[in-house]
Amino acid sequence: MPQDQPLAGRVVGITAERRATDQAVMFGRLGAEVILAPTMHTSPVADMDQLRRTTEQFVSSPPDYLIANTGMGIRTWLEIAKEWEMDTALVAAMRSVKIAARGPKAAGALSSSKLPVWWRSPTEQLAELADHLVESGVSGKRVAFQLHGNSGDELRSRLEGAGATVIPIQVYRWSTPEGEEADPALQLIDRACAGEVDAVTFTAGPQVRNLVALAESHGKATELLAAFGRGRPLAACIGPVCARVANEEGVPDPLVPENWRLGSLVKAVSAALGPE
C-alpha cells in the first residue's frame, strides 16, 4: 500500500450534499473508493415573500439580538438581500444589533461583511448560546434567529420562555431525497449492510436521521444500525452536535475529530482506517 494512499482498498460513504465534492477529492487522494450518497437536500426557502417581509422589518426596526446560526445562512441571506437591493441597509441594521454566532463559520460569514460578533458559543451548540442569552437578560427583548434548515424549536421555546420575542429567519430548508434521488443513499445502505463500506461520514445531524429513515423505508434499519454497532462501517461525525444525533438514532460511539472541520474529519477517518 503506498504511504501517500493510506486508504487504498477502503470504501467511504459521504452523506453530505454541500461540499461533498471536497470530501470526495480529499478521500480520493488518500486512495479510498468514495460513494456519494446525499441524504439531505438543501434548497431555498419556499416562502420568499415572507423572507422579504422579515428582512424589511429587520431593516426598519432592528431587533436587540441576532443569532447567526450558520455561515451558509448568513451569506445566503445577504446574497438574497442584494438581489432585492437591500444588502447595504441590512448590513447597516445588523451593525446596530448584538450578534451571537453559534460557531466559527457563522462568525466568518459576519467578518466577511465587517460585522462584529458580540458573543460566540465555544462549543458551537445552540443550547449554550441560549443559556448565554437568557443570562444576559432577554425578557422584553426581540431576538432574530437565523434558522438552520428546519431546526431551532428548542432554542425558540427557551427564549420565549424567558420573555423574549423571537423573530425566525428562514433562509433555506432541508428535505429528504425521494424517488431516483434516493437511489445513491439506498445503495450505500445496501453496501453497508453487506459489509462493503468501511466508513460513513456525516457533517450534519439530519444526515444521520435521514439515512436511518431511508434505511427504515428500505426495510434495513435494524441491519444498518447493527453494522454501525459492529464498527463497520465506522460512523464519523464532524462535531459533537452531529454525534449526539447519531447516538439518538442508535449509532453508537461515532468518531469525532478534535477540530470540528472537514479536513480534520477526513484526517481522523484516515487515521482510524489506515495502516498502523
Backbone bond lengths (Angstrom), bond angles and torsions (degrees), N, CA, C in turn:
res aa  C-N    CA-C-N  psi(-1)  N-CA   C-N-CA  omega(-1)  CA-C   N-CA-C  phi
1 M - - - 1.471 - - 1.535 109.70 -
2 P 1.336 119.23 124.47 1.460 120.98 179.03 1.524 111.14 -59.44
3 Q 1.354 115.50 140.67 1.465 118.90 -178.59 1.520 111.86 -64.08
4 D 1.346 117.09 -28.63 1.456 119.07 -178.59 1.526 112.18 -86.82
5 Q 1.344 117.17 2.58 1.464 121.29 176.45 1.529 109.45 -131.92
6 P 1.336 116.58 68.58 1.465 120.49 -176.74 1.517 114.51 -66.04
7 L 1.342 116.87 -14.47 1.466 119.54 -179.38 1.528 112.57 -104.96
8 A 1.312 116.72 16.49 1.463 119.45 176.98 1.522 109.90 -58.60
9 G 1.330 116.21 130.20 1.456 121.09 -178.19 1.509 114.24 87.32
10 R 1.322 117.41 -5.58 1.465 121.86 178.52 1.528 110.31 -94.49
11 V 1.336 115.44 153.95 1.461 121.57 179.43 1.530 108.47 -120.69
12 V 1.323 116.42 127.32 1.466 122.11 -178.01 1.519 109.56 -123.15
13 G 1.323 116.48 126.45 1.459 122.01 175.63 1.515 110.62 -95.05
14 I 1.313 117.20 134.95 1.470 123.12 179.84 1.515 108.56 -115.07
15 T 1.329 116.99 118.38 1.467 121.00 -176.25 1.524 113.14 -95.70
16 A 1.333 117.02 -5.22 1.457 120.66 -179.32 1.517 110.78 -77.02
17 E 1.310 115.43 155.53 1.461 121.65 170.10 1.527 108.85 -102.23
18 R 1.331 115.34 -51.64 1.462 120.71 179.16 1.532 109.81 -73.36
19 R 1.301 116.37 130.09 1.466 125.33 179.49 1.535 112.43 62.93
20 A 1.319 115.89 21.18 1.467 119.14 177.24 1.526 110.78 -63.75
21 T 1.333 116.61 -37.39 1.462 119.71 179.45 1.523 110.85 -63.48
22 D 1.344 116.67 -38.75 1.465 119.81 177.72 1.523 110.46 -59.84
23 Q 1.324 116.08 -45.22 1.466 119.89 177.16 1.519 110.82 -60.87
24 A 1.317 115.86 -46.56 1.461 120.37 -176.97 1.525 111.05 -59.52
25 V 1.328 116.41 -41.38 1.462 120.49 179.25 1.525 110.49 -63.62
26 M 1.331 116.92 -44.78 1.463 120.45 -178.44 1.528 111.45 -65.01
27 F 1.320 116.87 -45.04 1.467 119.75 178.47 1.526 110.94 -67.64
28 G 1.333 116.52 -37.11 1.454 120.35 179.56 1.518 111.73 -62.86
29 R 1.331 116.27 -39.16 1.465 119.56 178.64 1.523 111.76 -64.48
30 L 1.331 115.71 -25.17 1.471 120.15 178.66 1.526 111.59 -87.70
31 G 1.322 116.62 1.42 1.451 120.96 175.16 1.509 116.32 97.05
32 A 1.325 117.88 1.11 1.459 120.26 -176.23 1.526 112.47 -78.95
33 E 1.330 114.86 149.49 1.463 120.60 166.01 1.513 106.96 -82.06
34 V 1.314 117.41 129.91 1.461 121.74 -174.99 1.523 110.46 -110.47
35 I 1.334 115.26 135.17 1.460 121.66 173.91 1.528 107.18 -111.94
36 L 1.317 117.11 112.48 1.462 121.37 176.67 1.525 108.25 -85.44
37 A 1.325 115.84 111.41 1.466 120.67 -174.72 1.525 110.12 -139.41
38 P 1.336 117.74 71.98 1.468 119.58 -177.77 1.523 112.10 -61.15
39 T 1.320 115.65 133.66 1.462 120.58 178.00 1.518 111.62 -109.41
40 M 1.325 116.58 5.28 1.457 120.28 -178.02 1.513 108.97 -149.40
41 H 1.321 117.09 127.49 1.457 122.17 176.31 1.526 109.24 -103.93
42 T 1.313 115.74 137.18 1.457 121.70 175.52 1.520 107.99 -107.18
43 S 1.323 116.71 129.93 1.453 120.30 -178.88 1.525 109.41 -141.18
44 P 1.342 116.73 158.69 1.469 119.33 179.36 1.524 110.95 -58.24
45 V 1.319 115.07 151.80 1.459 119.79 179.35 1.525 109.44 -59.42
46 A 1.307 116.13 143.56 1.466 120.39 -175.98 1.529 112.19 -69.40
47 D 1.338 115.90 -38.37 1.469 120.35 -174.17 1.528 109.91 -99.56
48 M 1.333 116.15 81.07 1.458 119.98 179.68 1.526 111.94 -67.61
49 D 1.316 116.58 -28.96 1.465 119.38 178.14 1.520 110.45 -63.09
50 Q 1.342 116.70 -40.68 1.455 120.36 178.62 1.532 110.27 -65.37
51 L 1.331 116.93 -41.75 1.462 119.80 178.45 1.529 110.68 -62.12
52 R 1.315 116.59 -38.60 1.467 118.95 179.05 1.523 110.94 -66.40
53 R 1.317 116.85 -42.15 1.467 119.62 178.48 1.537 110.30 -62.69
54 T 1.323 116.11 -41.85 1.465 120.14 179.36 1.526 110.37 -64.07
55 T 1.331 116.71 -40.66 1.466 121.09 178.80 1.525 110.83 -64.72
56 E 1.316 116.92 -43.18 1.465 120.72 178.42 1.521 110.92 -62.28
57 Q 1.337 116.54 -39.06 1.458 120.84 177.74 1.527 110.57 -65.28
58 F 1.333 116.11 -41.65 1.465 121.04 179.57 1.527 110.02 -60.45
59 V 1.333 116.00 -43.32 1.465 120.98 -178.09 1.525 111.47 -68.81
60 S 1.315 116.74 -44.44 1.469 120.08 -175.77 1.521 112.94 -76.36
61 S 1.338 116.20 -29.55 1.466 120.10 -179.28 1.528 108.72 -143.28
62 P 1.336 117.56 79.57 1.467 120.85 -175.84 1.524 111.53 -57.65
63 P 1.329 116.83 139.98 1.472 120.40 178.54 1.530 110.17 -74.39
64 D 1.316 115.45 -177.95 1.467 119.66 178.23 1.519 111.70 -81.33
65 Y 1.328 116.12 -34.58 1.459 121.69 -178.08 1.523 110.18 -134.46
66 L 1.338 114.86 153.73 1.456 121.92 170.20 1.528 107.57 -130.45
67 I 1.322 116.39 126.88 1.453 121.17 174.42 1.525 107.76 -95.61
68 A 1.338 115.60 110.01 1.461 121.80 176.66 1.516 106.92 -88.87
69 N 1.305 115.98 102.23 1.456 121.77 -170.76 1.525 112.75 -82.44
70 T 1.328 116.65 -43.38 1.473 120.66 -177.12 1.527 110.31 -138.81
71 G 1.326 115.12 150.05 1.452 119.53 174.93 1.516 111.42 -63.55
72 M 1.324 115.80 -40.91 1.462 120.46 179.60 1.532 110.75 -61.00
73 G 1.332 116.11 -41.98 1.455 119.96 -178.60 1.517 112.81 -65.16
74 I 1.340 116.76 -43.97 1.458 120.39 -179.67 1.525 110.43 -66.08
75 R 1.332 116.74 -45.84 1.468 119.50 -179.87 1.528 111.10 -62.63
76 T 1.326 116.51 -43.08 1.464 120.07 -179.05 1.519 110.94 -64.58
77 W 1.319 116.66 -41.20 1.466 120.82 178.99 1.530 110.63 -59.95
78 L 1.331 116.25 -45.77 1.463 120.17 -179.53 1.537 110.79 -66.61
79 E 1.335 117.02 -36.68 1.468 120.20 178.55 1.528 111.15 -65.62
80 I 1.341 115.65 -41.79 1.463 119.53 178.44 1.525 109.90 -65.89
81 A 1.342 116.33 -42.03 1.470 120.28 178.60 1.528 110.55 -60.71
82 K 1.329 117.17 -34.73 1.468 120.35 178.44 1.521 110.45 -64.34
83 E 1.327 117.41 -38.59 1.467 120.95 177.35 1.524 110.73 -61.91
84 W 1.329 115.99 -30.76 1.469 121.00 178.39 1.529 112.04 -89.58
85 E 1.350 117.03 2.77 1.471 123.15 -176.15 1.522 110.75 59.23
86 M 1.342 114.33 38.83 1.470 120.64 179.57 1.525 112.19 -120.76
87 D 1.340 117.36 4.04 1.458 119.26 -173.90 1.521 113.05 -64.44
88 T 1.331 117.50 -40.68 1.471 120.15 -179.97 1.524 110.44 -63.57
89 A 1.320 115.88 -43.61 1.465 119.98 179.62 1.520 111.32 -67.06
90 L 1.342 116.17 -36.60 1.464 119.75 -179.53 1.527 110.29 -67.49
91 V 1.318 117.42 -44.27 1.465 120.40 178.44 1.527 110.20 -62.14
92 A 1.332 117.23 -41.95 1.470 120.79 178.80 1.527 110.56 -61.19
93 A 1.326 116.42 -40.90 1.468 119.94 178.79 1.520 110.63 -66.63
94 M 1.340 117.31 -40.28 1.462 121.03 178.93 1.527 111.93 -61.10
95 R 1.341 116.46 -33.68 1.468 119.97 -178.91 1.528 111.75 -66.82
96 S 1.311 117.13 -19.22 1.462 120.20 -179.41 1.529 112.23 -92.54
97 V 1.338 115.81 2.55 1.459 121.88 -173.42 1.525 110.09 -113.46
98 K 1.323 117.71 147.91 1.461 121.27 170.94 1.522 108.09 -77.64
99 I 1.330 116.12 115.98 1.455 120.60 -175.36 1.522 110.21 -103.34
100 A 1.331 115.39 123.23 1.467 121.99 176.18 1.523 107.75 -106.01
101 A 1.331 116.73 121.29 1.459 121.75 -179.01 1.516 110.17 -100.86
102 R 1.341 116.35 136.04 1.461 119.51 179.94 1.520 111.62 -70.60
103 G 1.315 118.11 -32.27 1.458 119.57 -177.28 1.511 111.63 -162.45
104 P 1.326 117.43 -174.81 1.471 121.41 -175.31 1.517 114.53 -65.74
105 K 1.331 118.46 -29.62 1.456 119.59 -179.80 1.530 110.64 -67.66
106 A 1.320 115.86 -43.72 1.460 119.47 176.59 1.520 110.18 -65.23
107 A 1.342 116.13 -42.15 1.468 120.20 178.80 1.518 110.66 -62.38
108 G 1.338 117.04 -38.65 1.453 120.86 178.89 1.514 112.29 -64.86
109 A 1.342 116.49 -40.19 1.464 120.33 178.29 1.523 110.64 -64.03
110 L 1.320 116.57 -37.17 1.461 120.90 177.49 1.524 110.83 -68.16
111 S 1.331 115.38 -42.28 1.462 120.31 -179.74 1.523 111.53 -61.32
112 S 1.331 116.45 -34.69 1.461 120.10 179.87 1.524 111.84 -61.84
113 S 1.321 115.69 -27.35 1.463 120.56 177.49 1.523 111.47 -102.09
114 K 1.350 115.24 15.30 1.466 121.86 178.97 1.522 112.28 56.99
115 L 1.337 114.98 39.88 1.458 121.08 178.23 1.525 109.06 -101.94
116 P 1.327 117.95 130.25 1.464 120.53 -177.69 1.524 112.09 -76.30
117 V 1.325 115.40 145.46 1.465 121.59 175.65 1.519 108.18 -100.79
118 W 1.302 115.68 120.68 1.463 121.08 179.75 1.527 111.00 -73.45
119 W 1.344 116.81 -41.30 1.467 120.95 179.69 1.521 108.82 -155.81
120 R 1.345 115.39 145.95 1.462 120.33 178.54 1.518 110.03 -130.88
121 S 1.324 116.15 135.80 1.463 120.96 -179.17 1.524 110.04 -71.27
122 P 1.341 118.27 121.05 1.476 120.75 179.82 1.529 112.78 -62.45
123 T 1.338 117.18 -30.82 1.466 119.95 -176.78 1.530 112.80 -97.98
124 E 1.328 117.20 -0.10 1.468 122.78 -179.80 1.526 112.08 62.66
125 Q 1.326 117.12 28.40 1.459 120.25 -177.80 1.527 110.18 -114.35
126 L 1.326 115.77 137.53 1.459 121.02 -178.86 1.524 111.78 -63.72
127 A 1.328 117.02 -32.38 1.460 119.63 -179.20 1.523 110.61 -61.48
128 E 1.325 116.69 -41.63 1.457 120.43 178.77 1.525 110.64 -67.43
129 L 1.324 115.88 -38.55 1.457 120.22 177.79 1.520 110.69 -63.11
130 A 1.321 116.25 -41.69 1.460 120.68 178.36 1.532 110.53 -62.76
131 D 1.326 116.27 -42.53 1.467 119.98 178.40 1.522 110.69 -57.15
132 H 1.330 116.08 -45.15 1.464 120.05 -177.12 1.529 111.21 -65.24
133 L 1.320 116.29 -42.57 1.460 119.31 -179.90 1.526 111.30 -64.81
134 V 1.332 115.76 -43.34 1.465 119.27 179.90 1.522 110.17 -62.98
135 E 1.328 116.81 -41.98 1.469 120.80 178.50 1.524 111.71 -65.17
136 S 1.337 115.89 -29.95 1.466 120.16 179.71 1.521 111.62 -75.58
137 G 1.348 116.10 -19.06 1.454 120.72 178.63 1.512 112.16 95.68
138 V 1.322 116.85 95.76 1.462 120.48 -179.21 1.528 112.32 -112.37
139 S 1.310 116.95 3.60 1.469 119.32 179.41 1.528 109.78 -60.75
140 G 1.323 115.62 125.28 1.454 120.49 -178.90 1.514 114.04 80.17
141 K 1.331 117.35 1.48 1.462 121.26 -178.76 1.530 110.77 -97.88
142 R 1.331 115.10 158.47 1.461 121.57 176.13 1.527 108.65 -104.93
143 V 1.329 115.29 128.31 1.460 121.12 -176.57 1.529 109.09 -123.25
144 A 1.322 116.06 115.38 1.468 120.45 174.37 1.521 107.97 -83.99
145 F 1.317 116.99 132.54 1.458 121.94 -174.06 1.520 109.51 -125.54
146 Q 1.340 116.07 107.44 1.473 120.86 176.53 1.517 108.16 -75.17
147 L 1.315 115.79 110.85 1.456 121.51 -173.30 1.518 111.33 -73.06
148 H 1.317 115.15 149.32 1.466 123.21 178.49 1.526 107.07 -102.57
149 G 1.348 115.99 94.00 1.457 118.45 -175.99 1.511 110.58 64.07
150 N 1.334 116.13 -121.25 1.467 120.87 -177.73 1.523 112.13 -107.79
151 S 1.341 117.13 13.97 1.457 120.20 -173.75 1.523 111.79 -97.10
152 G 1.328 115.92 178.03 1.454 120.65 172.39 1.506 115.89 115.32
153 D 1.332 117.97 1.48 1.465 119.72 -176.74 1.525 112.49 -62.31
154 E 1.335 117.13 -39.11 1.468 120.22 -177.25 1.521 110.77 -65.37
155 L 1.334 117.23 -45.47 1.454 119.66 -179.90 1.523 110.66 -64.16
156 R 1.319 115.94 -42.29 1.467 119.26 -179.75 1.528 110.62 -60.81
157 S 1.317 117.41 -43.95 1.472 120.73 179.49 1.521 110.80 -63.95
158 R 1.332 115.98 -39.80 1.462 120.30 -179.93 1.530 111.02 -62.71
159 L 1.310 117.41 -45.73 1.461 120.91 -178.46 1.529 111.19 -68.97
160 E 1.319 116.13 -41.79 1.471 118.81 178.69 1.525 110.43 -65.42
161 G 1.329 116.34 -35.03 1.460 119.72 176.46 1.504 112.55 -65.19
162 A 1.336 116.72 -24.91 1.466 121.78 178.41 1.529 111.72 -89.89
163 G 1.334 116.78 4.86 1.459 120.43 175.17 1.513 115.78 98.18
164 A 1.332 117.60 7.27 1.463 120.20 -179.44 1.520 111.32 -87.39
165 T 1.311 115.96 155.37 1.459 122.30 169.11 1.513 107.37 -99.88
166 V 1.324 117.19 117.74 1.464 121.76 -175.26 1.529 109.76 -98.71
167 I 1.327 115.40 128.84 1.461 121.92 178.66 1.529 107.64 -108.39
168 P 1.327 118.80 102.92 1.474 120.48 -178.89 1.521 111.48 -72.29
169 I 1.309 115.81 137.64 1.462 121.81 176.61 1.524 107.45 -120.68
170 Q 1.313 115.69 101.17 1.464 122.06 -177.42 1.520 108.66 -96.83
171 V 1.339 115.74 108.58 1.460 120.95 -176.72 1.526 111.51 -100.06
172 Y 1.329 116.77 -34.35 1.455 120.83 178.82 1.522 109.03 -145.68
173 R 1.318 116.54 169.05 1.455 120.74 -177.95 1.525 109.76 -138.37
174 W 1.303 115.19 161.73 1.459 121.73 179.85 1.523 110.01 -110.63
175 S 1.315 115.20 152.26 1.460 119.97 173.39 1.523 109.03 -147.81
176 T 1.323 115.31 155.17 1.464 121.11 176.51 1.523 108.92 -87.48
177 P 1.333 118.45 133.98 1.467 119.72 179.38 1.528 111.31 -60.31
178 E 1.317 115.35 144.41 1.457 121.01 -179.29 1.521 109.48 -131.22
179 G 1.333 115.21 162.33 1.458 120.69 177.17 1.517 111.78 59.81
180 E 1.338 115.34 -135.82 1.460 120.16 -178.86 1.518 112.00 -64.08
181 E 1.335 117.06 -27.85 1.470 119.93 179.74 1.520 111.71 -64.62
182 A 1.335 116.98 -22.68 1.462 120.71 -179.56 1.522 112.34 -85.92
183 D 1.339 117.81 -10.36 1.470 120.70 -174.51 1.534 113.28 -56.97
184 P 1.342 120.18 -45.79 1.471 118.76 179.69 1.527 112.74 -58.89
185 A 1.339 117.20 -40.65 1.467 120.18 179.21 1.525 110.87 -66.68
186 L 1.325 116.96 -39.87 1.461 120.23 178.88 1.531 110.75 -66.14
187 Q 1.327 116.72 -36.36 1.467 120.11 176.91 1.526 110.69 -66.87
188 L 1.333 116.12 -38.41 1.468 119.80 175.98 1.523 109.88 -61.43
189 I 1.321 116.69 -43.16 1.464 120.90 179.08 1.525 110.56 -60.58
190 D 1.318 116.48 -45.59 1.467 120.55 179.58 1.528 111.34 -60.08
191 R 1.308 116.29 -45.53 1.457 119.97 -178.13 1.535 111.30 -69.91
192 A 1.333 116.68 -35.25 1.469 119.64 177.77 1.525 110.39 -65.68
193 C 1.314 116.36 -42.19 1.463 120.36 179.90 1.531 111.12 -67.25
194 A 1.316 116.49 -27.33 1.466 121.25 179.96 1.526 111.88 -85.50
195 G 1.342 116.77 0.75 1.454 120.13 179.00 1.514 113.84 78.61
196 E 1.330 117.04 22.20 1.462 120.87 -175.82 1.525 113.01 -101.63
197 V 1.336 117.61 4.00 1.464 121.44 -178.38 1.524 108.58 -121.52
198 D 1.329 116.34 131.86 1.468 120.57 -177.12 1.527 112.83 -91.06
199 A 1.328 117.65 -30.10 1.464 120.43 -179.44 1.517 109.54 -154.60
200 V 1.326 115.07 149.88 1.467 121.94 173.54 1.518 106.50 -128.76
201 T 1.330 116.92 129.15 1.460 120.53 -179.02 1.524 111.66 -102.88
202 F 1.325 114.48 146.41 1.463 122.27 178.43 1.529 108.51 -132.74
203 T 1.318 117.02 130.82 1.459 120.63 177.74 1.523 112.48 -111.89
204 A 1.334 117.42 3.17 1.471 122.25 176.54 1.521 108.58 -157.75
205 G 1.325 115.75 144.56 1.455 120.71 -178.74 1.515 114.59 -54.38
206 P 1.353 119.24 -43.53 1.465 119.30 -179.26 1.525 113.47 -59.50
207 Q 1.329 117.70 -24.63 1.464 119.30 176.97 1.529 110.55 -63.51
208 V 1.337 115.82 -38.37 1.461 119.85 178.19 1.528 109.76 -67.71
209 R 1.329 115.69 -49.63 1.467 119.90 -178.69 1.529 110.87 -56.92
210 N 1.316 115.69 -45.18 1.460 119.31 -176.66 1.521 112.07 -68.99
211 L 1.340 117.30 -35.10 1.463 119.31 177.47 1.524 110.27 -63.22
212 V 1.334 116.29 -44.24 1.462 120.42 179.48 1.534 109.90 -66.31
213 A 1.328 116.66 -39.91 1.467 120.01 178.89 1.530 111.06 -64.62
214 L 1.319 116.84 -40.92 1.454 120.13 177.69 1.527 110.81 -65.62
215 A 1.335 115.54 -38.90 1.468 119.35 177.54 1.524 110.55 -63.57
216 E 1.341 115.89 -38.38 1.469 119.43 179.20 1.532 110.43 -64.92
217 S 1.337 116.60 -42.97 1.462 119.83 179.24 1.524 110.92 -67.06
218 H 1.324 115.93 -21.33 1.467 123.18 -179.08 1.532 111.40 -93.24
219 G 1.349 115.65 -1.13 1.457 120.92 179.62 1.517 114.07 74.89
220 K 1.353 116.63 22.86 1.453 118.71 -175.66 1.535 113.45 -131.50
221 A 1.316 117.84 19.25 1.465 119.62 -177.85 1.525 111.54 -62.35
222 T 1.335 117.47 -46.95 1.467 120.94 -179.21 1.522 110.68 -61.09
223 E 1.329 115.40 -42.69 1.460 120.63 -179.36 1.534 110.74 -65.68
224 L 1.319 116.74 -41.53 1.459 120.55 -179.52 1.522 111.17 -65.50
225 L 1.337 117.09 -46.05 1.464 120.35 -179.71 1.525 110.99 -64.63
226 A 1.317 116.77 -34.12 1.467 119.63 176.66 1.524 110.64 -65.40
227 A 1.325 116.70 -37.87 1.465 120.84 177.97 1.527 110.48 -64.88
228 F 1.331 116.95 -44.13 1.466 119.80 176.08 1.533 110.36 -61.97
229 G 1.315 116.01 -38.38 1.456 120.43 179.62 1.522 112.74 -62.45
230 R 1.327 116.37 -31.30 1.472 121.11 177.88 1.527 112.01 -81.72
231 G 1.326 116.37 -8.43 1.454 119.75 179.57 1.509 115.32 87.41
232 R 1.304 116.99 6.63 1.464 120.97 174.09 1.510 109.46 -138.97
233 P 1.320 116.51 100.47 1.453 125.47 13.67 1.531 114.28 -81.59
234 L 1.316 114.34 154.66 1.464 121.66 169.77 1.515 107.66 -73.23
235 A 1.327 117.28 129.84 1.466 121.20 174.65 1.520 107.76 -90.72
236 A 1.321 117.32 127.55 1.464 122.03 -179.13 1.521 109.33 -124.18
237 C 1.332 116.26 118.16 1.469 122.49 -177.47 1.528 109.62 -110.37
238 I 1.323 116.76 143.06 1.450 120.55 -174.27 1.522 113.29 -69.91
239 G 1.342 117.81 -23.38 1.456 120.32 -178.73 1.515 111.75 -161.05
240 P 1.337 117.07 177.36 1.462 120.76 -175.34 1.522 114.55 -67.12
241 V 1.329 117.80 -30.39 1.469 119.80 178.66 1.526 109.41 -64.68
242 C 1.317 115.75 -47.27 1.470 121.07 177.16 1.526 110.23 -62.20
243 A 1.341 116.96 -41.03 1.467 121.20 -179.37 1.521 111.39 -64.01
244 R 1.327 116.78 -36.57 1.462 119.92 179.07 1.529 110.58 -64.19
245 V 1.318 116.61 -40.59 1.461 120.08 176.78 1.529 109.90 -62.95
246 A 1.331 116.18 -41.25 1.471 119.96 178.37 1.523 110.40 -58.42
247 N 1.323 116.70 -45.14 1.463 120.00 178.26 1.524 111.31 -61.18
248 E 1.338 116.47 -42.05 1.461 120.93 179.87 1.527 111.18 -62.83
249 E 1.322 116.55 -31.72 1.469 121.11 -178.47 1.523 112.25 -85.68
250 G 1.343 117.30 -1.76 1.464 119.99 178.04 1.509 114.73 96.97
251 V 1.344 116.76 13.06 1.467 121.42 176.60 1.522 107.29 -98.80
252 P 1.333 118.89 105.60 1.462 120.92 -172.72 1.527 113.56 -82.58
253 D 1.321 115.48 148.05 1.467 123.14 170.19 1.524 114.63 47.57
254 P 1.317 118.66 54.83 1.466 118.26 177.32 1.524 110.87 -67.24
255 L 1.301 116.11 150.86 1.456 121.89 175.53 1.520 108.98 -73.57
256 V 1.342 116.66 131.94 1.467 122.12 177.39 1.528 107.80 -128.61
257 P 1.330 118.15 123.47 1.469 119.47 -179.99 1.519 111.18 -68.59
258 E 1.318 115.59 157.16 1.472 120.01 179.60 1.518 111.10 -62.59
259 N 1.329 116.15 -40.99 1.461 121.38 175.30 1.523 107.81 -104.02
260 W 1.309 116.54 128.18 1.461 121.23 -170.98 1.528 110.86 -84.94
261 R 1.347 114.75 64.65 1.454 121.33 -178.17 1.524 109.19 -133.53
262 L 1.314 115.63 161.15 1.462 120.29 -174.99 1.530 111.92 -62.61
263 G 1.324 116.65 -45.67 1.453 119.64 179.11 1.514 112.44 -60.68
264 S 1.334 116.13 -39.12 1.464 120.73 179.10 1.524 110.88 -67.75
265 L 1.324 116.58 -34.88 1.466 120.64 177.76 1.529 110.21 -62.88
266 V 1.325 116.40 -45.03 1.461 120.24 179.63 1.527 110.38 -63.86
267 K 1.326 116.72 -42.58 1.471 120.15 179.24 1.533 111.47 -63.52
268 A 1.329 116.56 -38.81 1.457 120.37 -179.69 1.530 110.95 -65.59
269 V 1.317 116.41 -41.88 1.461 120.66 177.90 1.534 109.54 -64.01
270 S 1.321 115.83 -42.98 1.459 119.94 179.45 1.517 111.21 -61.54
271 A 1.337 116.72 -41.68 1.468 120.25 179.70 1.515 111.26 -66.38
272 A 1.346 115.89 -35.85 1.475 119.27 -177.79 1.519 112.22 -74.96
273 L 1.328 117.07 -32.59 1.465 120.28 -174.73 1.517 113.99 -103.35
274 G 1.329 116.74 -19.13 1.453 119.65 -176.30 1.509 112.82 -73.15
275 P 1.332 117.55 174.13 1.458 121.15 -179.34 1.507 111.67 -64.10
276 E 1.313 117.36 147.45 1.451 121.81 -179.63 1.532 109.99 -72.70
